[in-house]
Amino acid sequence: MMQPDAKTQLEIYRRMSLLVTNDERSRQVIKAGRLVMPYYSYRGQEVIPATLMTLLNDDDYLCTIYRGIHDMLAKGMPLKKLWAEIAGRVDGTCKGKGGPMHLTYPSRGIMVTTGIVGSTMPIANGLAWGAQLEGKGQVSIATFGDGASNIGAFHESLNMAAVWKLPVVFVCQNNLYGEHTRYERSTSAARIADRGIAYDMPGVRVDGNDPFAMYAAAKEAVDRARRGGGPTLLECMTYRFHGHVFGDADAYMDKAEKQAAIQADPFPRYRADLIARNIATEAELDAIDAKFAAEIDEAVEFALKSPFPEQNELITDVYGELA
Amino acid sequence: MSEGAGTIGKEAKLEKNNVIQAVNRALTDAMEADDRVLILGEDVADPEEGGIAGITKGLSTRFGERRVRSTPISEQAIVGAAIGASLIGWKPVAEIMLMNFTTVAMDMIVNHAAKLRYMSGGQTNVPIVIRTMTGSGFSSGGQHSDYFEAWFAHTAGMKVVAPSNPADAYGMMREAIDDPDPVLFIENLPSYWVQGPAAEKGHRVPIGKANVSMAGTDVTIVSYSRVLNEVLAAQAMMAEAGVSAEIVDLRTIAPWDQQAVLKSVRKTGRCLVVHEAVKPFGVGAEIAAVVQKELFGLLKAPVERLGAPLASVPFSRPLEEAFAPRAQEIARTAILMVKGG
């Protein structure tokens, strides 16, 4: 198995720390009534983007979903721009017009965030087609949940990507729930990865909570795309620590299973592992955590002080100007 | 290369052509002028004969299958691929073979192509063209002939055009390809082979500009796409009855040329809107509302609309022939508006 080097291991930790802290702060801020927004917690799924995004460059493309703030932060979305956007403020990456489900940040390749299940994949293909024509070895990533593997766009997109040998990686974050419905009650295949076979594409299931396994699988898929070897379907097994949307009582989730998943939280496990293997000291990791906590606090205050957009923004950006 | 599409070397001056040839020439000239123009859709490459009507014939041979790609029958994937490529500077022209098939790609068109500019606060835009064909009169029945332009015109971020003749088809396709926003380009299948004056190479018809096809004094008839030709035929019947019609070819449905329509109605005092789409909640309703609001005191008659009845396009020939407004009905309605009942 291809193990990340020590520097990358630490980089993965940094991104996990950022994501974990950001999720905790998001829920606190909403709970305190300081911010009103629909929030789809990604807590529990951090390993996937924290590893995958270390393999990507700024000019590689990402299409992500409403439960995708972890993907964006790991791909380089600046905290202040993110927080101002989810607060609906003018300093947000989309001037507050996109919100938490529609963040965009092209300078880091964050091209589309969609609130429609399954819709990252057709567009990621187009970005991959453009990259293929450009010939510079860029890759395109579509992330989505397990539920999205049951929608037509998934099947259309995997087929087209395979026929056209596109440099795209389909990253399924299988957290075992599609909205409120458990995996087995909605999905015929025991493994989503097996659906790759139907499209003559490598389908790989990986423990998405294991940073090294995740890194190795993602590296193989990204490398394949980069060298013109075509698409990969990556099924990353994980677990969603919270309900579908913040505030939902998640009574439909198995309590014992959820408790066990939280007990096995990959973040403290990875942290202990890094210390045990002398990759970093506890103090060093504490410093990383503290740095992000401070940056996030600063971003929250920045966002809440940022003005709302002017009223004329209501009707701008509907159409462009002719060149 | 299809006949009349030749732009290689010194081309003999083309006097007449049909819409198939005009769109083919427009695509050829656009691809020649800008190597970021791409084409994708079902059957569009030459091994598949350049599409069911041969609109894209010759293009993959000339420009290569990297730029002209036949796709699986996967409308969401087609529009999605066009959107994605357009986000990074390519100019894809996606063919959705028939307008009814746009329904399969509605999420990509409405939730993504139309909205990404707005939702991104102007950071990204989607300069794609979606070519599609439709129209009753081809014995295709209920799922191959509908005009759904009102749906798209009702979607913020979309532009919708529907040329009525080959020269406009050429000029509007060239503009649509260079437009910074998604443009739905509606072609009429039954009138594909009707000849008309050929556009000069490089001819442009701005999006959002109507054309007065025929000047007149008594009544303004606003129309677009194939039924504009029914309106032109009706004009002759009206002339015999001593009624002079001014015919405004809207050409662009969204954003429609309010100024041109209001200018004409200000002159004639009467307005009739004619389209093939079903009448309730159609484009005619929007135009009627604006004309009545802006020119209420000047109108000599209520604004009238003609469109298909609220029905599916039928297969049986006599029923299909009765579906879209015909010249006689248009003439009768307009004459009644002028002369009274």
HADDOCK unambig.tbl for C-alpha pairs under 7 A between the chains (distance, minus, plus):
assign (segid A and resid 94 and name CA) (segid B and resid 119 and name CA) 6.73 0.50 0.50
assign (segid A and resid 94 and name CA) (segid B and resid 120 and name CA) 4.70 0.50 0.50
assign (segid A and resid 94 and name CA) (segid B and resid 121 and name CA) 4.17 0.50 0.50
assign (segid A and resid 95 and name CA) (segid B and resid 121 and name CA) 5.59 0.50 0.50
assign (segid A and resid 97 and name CA) (segid B and resid 119 and name CA) 5.48 0.50 0.50
assign (segid A and resid 97 and name CA) (segid B and resid 120 and name CA) 6.93 0.50 0.50
assign (segid A and resid 97 and name CA) (segid B and resid 121 and name CA) 5.87 0.50 0.50
assign (segid A and resid 98 and name CA) (segid B and resid 119 and name CA) 4.29 0.50 0.50
assign (segid A and resid 98 and name CA) (segid B and resid 120 and name CA) 5.79 0.50 0.50
assign (segid A and resid 98 and name CA) (segid B and resid 121 and name CA) 6.96 0.50 0.50
assign (segid A and resid 102 and name CA) (segid B and resid 119 and name CA) 6.30 0.50 0.50
assign (segid A and resid 103 and name CA) (segid B and resid 120 and name CA) 6.67 0.50 0.50
assign (segid A and resid 104 and name CA) (segid B and resid 120 and name CA) 5.56 0.50 0.50
assign (segid A and resid 122 and name CA) (segid B and resid 76 and name CA) 6.71 0.50 0.50
assign (segid A and resid 122 and name CA) (segid B and resid 77 and name CA) 4.85 0.50 0.50
assign (segid A and resid 122 and name CA) (segid B and resid 80 and name CA) 4.31 0.50 0.50
assign (segid A and resid 122 and name CA) (segid B and resid 81 and name CA) 5.74 0.50 0.50
assign (segid A and resid 123 and name CA) (segid B and resid 80 and name CA) 4.37 0.50 0.50
assign (segid A and resid 123 and name CA) (segid B and resid 81 and name CA) 5.36 0.50 0.50
assign (segid A and resid 123 and name CA) (segid B and resid 83 and name CA) 6.01 0.50 0.50
assign (segid A and resid 123 and name CA) (segid B and resid 84 and name CA) 4.45 0.50 0.50
assign (segid A and resid 124 and name CA) (segid B and resid 84 and name CA) 6.07 0.50 0.50
assign (segid A and resid 125 and name CA) (segid B and resid 81 and name CA) 5.43 0.50 0.50
assign (segid A and resid 125 and name CA) (segid B and resid 84 and name CA) 6.69 0.50 0.50
assign (segid A and resid 126 and name CA) (segid B and resid 80 and name CA) 6.25 0.50 0.50
assign (segid A and resid 126 and name CA) (segid B and resid 81 and name CA) 3.46 0.50 0.50
assign (segid A and resid 126 and name CA) (segid B and resid 82 and name CA) 5.78 0.50 0.50
assign (segid A and resid 126 and name CA) (segid B and resid 83 and name CA) 6.33 0.50 0.50
assign (segid A and resid 126 and name CA) (segid B and resid 84 and name CA) 3.78 0.50 0.50
assign (segid A and resid 126 and name CA) (segid B and resid 85 and name CA) 4.49 0.50 0.50
assign (segid A and resid 127 and name CA) (segid B and resid 84 and name CA) 4.39 0.50 0.50
assign (segid A and resid 127 and name CA) (segid B and resid 85 and name CA) 4.86 0.50 0.50
assign (segid A and resid 129 and name CA) (segid B and resid 85 and name CA) 6.38 0.50 0.50
assign (segid A and resid 130 and name CA) (segid B and resid 85 and name CA) 4.87 0.50 0.50
assign (segid A and resid 130 and name CA) (segid B and resid 90 and name CA) 6.97 0.50 0.50
assign (segid A and resid 153 and name CA) (segid B and resid 76 and name CA) 6.20 0.50 0.50
assign (segid A and resid 153 and name CA) (segid B and resid 77 and name CA) 6.75 0.50 0.50
assign (segid A and resid 156 and name CA) (segid B and resid 74 and name CA) 5.67 0.50 0.50
assign (segid A and resid 156 and name CA) (segid B and resid 77 and name CA) 5.67 0.50 0.50
assign (segid A and resid 157 and name CA) (segid B and resid 77 and name CA) 5.47 0.50 0.50
assign (segid A and resid 160 and name CA) (segid B and resid 72 and name CA) 6.69 0.50 0.50
assign (segid A and resid 317 and name CA) (segid B and resid 117 and name CA) 5.96 0.50 0.50
assign (segid A and resid 317 and name CA) (segid B and resid 118 and name CA) 4.79 0.50 0.50
assign (segid A and resid 317 and name CA) (segid B and resid 121 and name CA) 6.30 0.50 0.50
assign (segid A and resid 317 and name CA) (segid B and resid 122 and name CA) 5.30 0.50 0.50
assign (segid A and resid 318 and name CA) (segid B and resid 117 and name CA) 6.64 0.50 0.50
assign (segid A and resid 318 and name CA) (segid B and resid 118 and name CA) 5.37 0.50 0.50
assign (segid A and resid 318 and name CA) (segid B and resid 156 and name CA) 6.41 0.50 0.50
assign (segid A and resid 318 and name CA) (segid B and resid 157 and name CA) 5.09 0.50 0.50
assign (segid A and resid 319 and name CA) (segid B and resid 157 and name CA) 5.75 0.50 0.50
assign (segid A and resid 319 and name CA) (segid B and resid 181 and name CA) 6.44 0.50 0.50
assign (segid A and resid 320 and name CA) (segid B and resid 180 and name CA) 6.01 0.50 0.50
assign (segid A and resid 320 and name CA) (segid B and resid 181 and name CA) 6.63 0.50 0.50
assign (segid A and resid 322 and name CA) (segid B and resid 179 and name CA) 6.27 0.50 0.50
assign (segid A and resid 322 and name CA) (segid B and resid 180 and name CA) 6.37 0.50 0.50
